[in-house]
Amino acid sequence: MSIASIYEPIQEGLGMVEEKLKDFARVDFPWIVEPLTYVLESSGKRIRPGLTLLAGRFYRYDLETLIPMATAIELFHNATLVHDDAVDKALLRRGKTAVNSLWGEGIAVLLGDYLFSISADLVCSIGNFRVMSLFAKTLTEISSGQLRETFNAYSWRQDREGYYEQIYSKTASLFAAATGTGAVLSEAPEEAVAALTSYGSNLGMAFQVVDDVLDVIGDEGEMGKPVGSDLLQGTLTLPIILLVEQHPQDNVLGELPEKPGDQVEVARVIEMVRNSPVVDECYQIAGGFLSQACGALEGLPDNVSRRSLLDLADYVIERRK
């Protein structure tokens, strides 16, 4: 199942989102045009704006409000990526040199701020107070998640409950906002808003679990970033947490606590993960979140949007980058 076929019911809407993103790169400030264009043309899978449009297609499919909302969600997402890369001093993003590596961390932070501001302005232009509130709450959630991750870097006592809280804040909250705002703007009944928000939240949890698995077993060329990036930056993800859980008497992290960022130690731990049942267990956990996501759709109309959302769940667990 390709992402293009999943997006078929919203192809026109996504095209309008792309055009709107290009419009935002045409600004009167020449010094920001190049980095802004660089970020907005680094086309990802557009999963988050796709979710807004698919969630908004169950009832009243009003592109006049859904297009600015979906665009704002994508701008918001790109702002978080630019900020994350600056904090992590990342070299690559989606196979390209990261903004902070090209223009410096200061420019990256300011560019992320600019993307946040124009996304907020777009949301306000819709004139729906509930959507504005959801957007603001999500910004708070993601910011607190990034702060928690930064302060907990190289803290080697993370457990899986703390991990779930972390990935909800940093990833799943924006997925939930994407589907929730789409549902609200389509004038969906309250039970449908709750169902679509639950779908987005659980899909986001599964997406991040798979992302963290790919960080240890994926192909660097496909992912566009070095394998083991999270562990190098002192972030314990689910595969590492489960590995520690499964060997309570062994010092599986070895000298990593004393040698943070040591590539030899990181490579050793990653090899242990690859040679253990941990990867299969992570995929089972991701599958559990996806089952909850798909289950949330059961009471919704059986239309092309629902089928696309079900197919998107399959795509998330089968992806390789």
C-alpha positions in Angstrom: 0.0 0.0 0.0 1.6 3.3 -1.2 1.2 6.6 0.6 -0.1 8.1 -2.7 -2.9 5.6 -2.9 -3.8 6.2 0.7 -4.1 9.9 0.0 -6.2 9.5 -3.1 -9.5 10.7 -1.5 -7.7 14.0 -0.4 -5.4 14.4 -3.3 -6.9 17.8 -4.3 -6.7 19.1 -0.8 -3.1 18.0 -0.3 -2.2 19.8 -3.5 -3.7 22.9 -2.1 -1.7 22.5 1.1 1.5 22.2 -1.0 0.7 25.4 -2.8 0.0 27.2 0.4 3.4 26.0 1.8 5.1 27.4 -1.3 3.3 30.7 -0.8 4.8 31.0 2.7 8.3 30.6 1.3 7.7 33.8 -0.8 8.3 36.4 1.8 9.6 40.0 1.8 12.5 39.2 4.0 15.3 38.1 1.6 17.5 36.8 4.4 14.9 34.2 5.4 13.8 33.1 1.9 16.6 30.5 1.4 16.4 28.6 4.7 12.6 28.8 4.7 12.4 27.4 1.2 14.9 24.8 2.1 12.7 23.5 4.9 9.3 23.8 3.2 10.5 22.0 0.1 12.1 19.2 2.0 8.9 17.2 1.4 8.2 14.5 3.9 5.3 12.1 3.8 2.8 14.9 4.8 1.2 12.4 7.2 0.0 15.1 9.7 -1.8 17.4 7.2 -3.1 14.2 5.5 -4.7 13.2 8.8 -6.4 16.6 9.1 -7.9 16.3 5.7 -8.9 12.6 6.1 -10.5 13.3 9.5 -12.3 16.3 8.0 -13.8 14.2 5.2 -16.2 12.1 7.3 -18.8 14.8 7.6 -18.7 18.4 6.2 -15.6 18.5 4.0 -15.0 22.3 4.1 -11.7 23.0 2.4 -11.9 26.7 3.2 -11.2 25.9 6.9 -9.4 22.5 6.5 -6.7 23.7 4.1 -5.4 26.4 6.5 -5.6 24.0 9.4 -3.7 21.2 7.5 -1.1 23.7 6.4 -0.7 25.0 9.9 -0.2 21.5 11.2 2.6 20.9 8.7 4.3 24.2 9.5 4.0 23.3 13.2 5.6 19.9 12.5 8.5 21.5 10.5 9.1 24.0 13.3 9.5 21.2 15.8 12.0 19.4 13.5 14.1 22.5 13.0 14.2 23.1 16.8 14.9 19.4 17.5 17.8 19.4 15.1 19.3 22.6 16.7 19.0 21.1 20.2 20.4 17.8 19.1 23.1 19.4 16.9 22.0 17.0 14.2 23.9 16.9 10.9 21.1 15.4 8.7 17.3 15.6 8.3 15.5 13.5 5.7 18.8 12.7 4.0 19.7 16.4 3.6 22.0 18.6 5.7 20.1 20.0 8.7 19.3 23.7 8.9 21.5 24.2 12.0 24.5 22.6 10.1 24.0 25.0 7.1 23.1 28.3 8.8 24.0 27.8 12.5 22.0 27.0 15.6 20.9 30.6 16.1 19.2 30.9 12.7 17.7 27.4 13.1 16.0 28.4 16.4 14.7 31.7 14.9 13.5 29.9 11.8 11.6 27.4 14.0 10.1 30.4 15.9 9.0 31.9 12.7 7.4 28.7 11.5 5.5 28.4 14.8 4.3 32.0 14.5 2.9 31.7 11.0 1.3 28.4 11.8 -0.4 30.0 14.8 -1.5 33.0 12.7 -3.1 30.5 10.2 -5.0 28.8 12.9 -6.3 32.1 14.3 -7.5 33.1 10.8 -9.9 30.1 10.8 -11.8 31.8 13.7 -12.6 28.6 15.7 -11.9 29.0 19.4 -11.9 25.3 20.1 -9.3 24.7 17.3 -7.1 27.5 18.7 -7.3 26.0 22.1 -6.3 22.5 20.8 -3.4 24.1 18.9 -2.1 26.0 22.0 -2.4 22.9 24.2 -0.4 20.8 21.6 2.3 23.5 21.5 2.6 23.3 25.3 2.6 19.5 25.2 5.4 19.3 22.6 7.5 22.0 24.2 7.3 20.2 27.6 8.2 16.9 25.9 11.3 18.5 24.3 12.3 20.0 27.6 11.9 16.7 29.4 13.9 14.9 26.8 16.7 17.5 27.0 16.9 17.5 30.8 16.8 13.6 30.8 19.6 13.2 28.2 22.2 10.7 29.3 19.9 9.7 32.2 20.0 5.9 31.9 17.1 5.0 34.2 14.2 5.6 31.8 11.3 3.0 32.1 8.7 2.2 29.5 5.9 4.3 31.2 8.1 7.3 31.1 8.9 6.5 27.5 5.2 6.4 26.6 4.6 9.7 28.3 7.6 11.2 26.4 6.5 10.0 22.9 3.0 11.1 23.5 4.2 14.6 24.2 6.7 14.8 21.4 4.9 12.9 18.6 1.4 11.5 19.3 0.0 14.8 20.6 0.5 16.4 17.2 -1.1 13.4 15.4 -4.1 13.7 17.8 -4.3 17.5 17.1 -4.3 16.8 13.4 -7.2 14.4 13.5 -9.0 16.2 16.3 -9.0 19.6 14.6 -10.0 18.0 11.3 -13.0 16.4 13.0 -14.0 19.6 14.8 -13.8 21.7 11.6 -16.0 19.1 9.8 -18.7 19.6 12.4 -18.5 16.0 13.4 -20.6 14.8 16.4 -18.7 14.7 19.7 -18.3 10.9 19.8 -16.7 11.1 16.3 -14.3 13.9 17.4 -13.3 11.7 20.4 -12.9 8.6 18.1 -10.8 10.4 15.5 -8.6 12.1 18.2 -8.1 8.6 19.8 -7.1 7.3 16.4 -4.6 10.0 15.8 -3.1 9.6 19.3 -2.6 5.8 19.0 -1.3 6.1 15.4 1.2 8.6 16.6 2.3 6.3 19.4 2.8 3.5 17.0 4.6 5.7 14.5 7.2 6.8 17.1 7.7 3.2 18.3 8.5 2.1 14.8 10.7 5.2 14.3 12.7 4.2 17.3 13.0 0.6 16.1 14.3 1.9 12.7 16.8 4.0 14.6 18.6 0.7 15.6 17.8 -1.6 12.7 17.1 0.7 9.8 19.2 1.5 6.7 21.1 4.8 7.0 20.6 5.6 3.3 16.8 5.0 3.5 16.3 6.9 6.8 18.5 9.9 5.9 20.2 9.9 9.3 22.9 7.8 11.1 21.7 4.6 12.8 21.8 4.8 16.6 21.3 8.6 16.6 19.0 8.5 19.7 21.5 6.5 21.8 24.4 8.7 20.7 22.4 11.7 22.0 21.7 10.0 25.3 18.0 9.2 24.6 16.8 5.8 25.7 14.1 4.5 23.4 11.8 1.5 23.7 14.2 -1.1 22.1 17.0 -0.2 24.6 14.6 0.0 27.6 13.2 -3.5 26.8 16.8 -4.8 26.4 17.6 -3.6 29.9 14.4 -5.0 31.2 15.2 -8.4 29.7 18.7 -8.5 31.2 18.1 -7.1 34.8 21.3 -8.7 36.1 23.5 -7.7 33.2 25.1 -4.4 32.6 23.9 -4.2 29.0 24.8 -0.5 28.7 28.4 -1.3 29.6 30.6 1.7 29.8 28.0 4.0 28.0 27.0 5.9 31.2 30.7 6.7 31.8 31.4 7.3 28.1 28.2 9.2 26.7 28.2 9.4 23.0 30.9 6.8 22.6 30.3 5.3 19.1 32.0 1.9 19.9 29.7 1.4 23.0 26.6 2.6 21.0 27.4 0.1 18.2 27.8 -2.7 20.8 24.4 -2.0 22.4 22.7 -1.7 19.0 24.1 -5.1 18.0 22.7 -6.6 21.1 19.3 -5.2 20.3 19.5 -6.6 16.7 20.4 -10.1 18.1 17.6 -10.2 20.6 13.8 -10.7 20.6 13.4 -6.9 21.5 12.7 -5.8 17.9 9.8 -8.2 17.6 8.4 -7.1 21.0 8.5 -3.5 19.9 6.6 -4.3 16.7 4.0 -6.1 18.8 3.6 -3.0 21.0 3.3 -0.8 18.0 0.7 -3.3 16.6 -1.2 -2.9 19.9 -1.4 0.9 19.5 -2.5 0.4 15.9 -5.3 -2.0 17.0 -6.6 0.6 19.3 -6.4 3.2 16.6 -8.3 1.1 14.1 -10.8 0.1 16.8 -11.6 3.8 17.5 -12.9 4.1 13.9 -15.5 1.3 14.2 -18.4 3.6 14.9 -17.6 6.0 12.1 -19.2 6.0 8.6 -17.7 3.3 6.3 -16.4 5.6 3.6 -13.2 6.2 1.6 -11.6 8.2 4.5 -12.1 5.4 7.0 -10.5 2.9 4.6 -7.6 5.3 4.0 -7.1 5.7 7.8 -7.1 1.9 8.2 -4.6 1.5 5.3 -2.4 4.3 6.9 -2.2 2.1 10.1 -0.8 -0.7 7.9 1.6 1.7 6.2 3.0 3.0 9.6 4.0 -0.4 10.8 5.4 -1.6 7.4 7.5 1.5 6.6 11.2 1.4 6.4 12.0 5.1 6.8 
